[in-house]
Amino acid sequence: MGGDGGQFAFTATSSLPDVTARQATTSVVLKDGETIVIGGLVLKQETMARSKTPVLGDLPLLGALFRSNHRRVEENVLTILITPRLGARRESVTGAQEGEGR
């Protein structure tokens, strides 16, 4: 246990990407080629940080000269555009569904 006063440093690193999941659920009826816009998913993040010169930034009166505060506001708006495209198999699927009801 040396004479370090019980202090230790811990550094953690991660190679995993940051993942943020946002979800929107809706039901719509569209014709082939029509577009629906799903919007309004807003993510707002506010970060505050302080940087200072060691020791001098901690002084009671003069410390303000040796430190600074940083505020960062980030806003992301997620807009989803969906345009369905139906292929030529549309008639065969419709015919198959009508045949099932017999």
C-alpha positions in Angstrom: 0.0 0.0 0.0 2.6 2.9 -0.5 2.3 6.4 0.9 -0.2 7.7 -1.7 -2.9 8.3 0.8 -5.3 5.7 -0.7 -5.9 7.6 -3.9 -6.0 5.8 -7.2 -6.8 6.6 -10.8 -9.2 4.6 -13.0 -9.5 5.0 -16.7 -12.1 3.2 -18.8 -12.3 3.0 -22.5 -14.9 1.5 -24.8 -14.8 0.7 -28.4 -18.6 0.3 -28.6 -20.6 3.0 -30.5 -23.1 5.2 -28.7 -26.6 4.1 -29.6 -29.7 6.2 -29.0 -33.0 4.6 -29.8 -36.0 6.8 -30.6 -39.3 5.3 -31.7 -42.4 6.5 -33.5 -45.5 4.4 -34.1 -48.4 5.3 -36.5 -50.9 3.7 -38.8 -51.7 5.2 -42.2 -53.2 4.2 -45.5 -51.3 5.3 -48.6 -51.5 4.7 -52.3 -48.6 3.5 -54.3 -46.0 6.3 -54.5 -47.6 8.6 -51.9 -45.2 9.9 -49.2 -45.9 10.2 -45.4 -43.7 12.4 -43.2 -43.3 11.4 -39.6 -41.6 14.2 -37.7 -41.4 15.9 -34.4 -38.9 13.6 -32.6 -36.6 16.2 -31.0 -33.5 15.3 -28.9 -32.0 18.2 -27.0 -28.8 17.8 -25.1 -27.1 20.4 -22.9 -23.5 20.0 -21.8 -21.7 22.2 -19.3 -18.0 22.1 -18.6 -15.5 24.0 -16.6 -11.8 24.3 -17.5 -9.2 25.9 -15.2 -5.6 26.3 -14.5 -4.6 24.0 -11.6 -4.3 25.7 -8.2 -4.8 29.2 -9.6 -8.4 28.4 -10.7 -9.2 27.4 -7.1 -8.2 30.7 -5.5 -11.2 32.5 -3.8 -11.0 35.9 -5.4 -8.6 35.7 -8.3 -9.6 32.2 -9.4 -12.2 33.5 -11.8 -9.4 34.9 -14.0 -8.0 31.4 -14.4 -11.1 29.4 -15.2 -13.9 29.4 -17.7 -17.3 27.8 -18.1 -18.5 26.3 -21.4 -22.1 25.6 -22.2 -23.1 23.7 -25.3 -26.7 23.0 -26.5 -27.2 20.5 -29.3 -30.7 19.9 -30.8 -31.4 17.1 -33.3 -34.7 16.7 -35.1 -35.5 13.4 -36.6 -37.8 13.4 -39.6 -38.8 10.1 -41.3 -40.1 10.0 -44.9 -41.8 6.8 -46.1 -42.8 6.2 -49.7 -44.2 2.7 -50.4 -43.6 1.2 -53.8 -45.8 -1.7 -54.8 -44.6 -4.1 -57.5 -46.4 -6.0 -60.2 -47.2 -8.8 -57.8 -50.0 -6.7 -56.4 -52.7 -8.4 -58.5 -51.5 -11.9 -57.6 -51.5 -11.1 -53.9 -55.0 -9.6 -54.1 -56.3 -12.6 -56.0 -54.8 -15.0 -53.5 -56.5 -13.1 -50.6 -59.9 -13.3 -52.4 -59.4 -17.0 -53.0 -58.8 -17.6 -49.3 -62.2 -16.3 -48.3 -64.0 -19.1 -50.2 
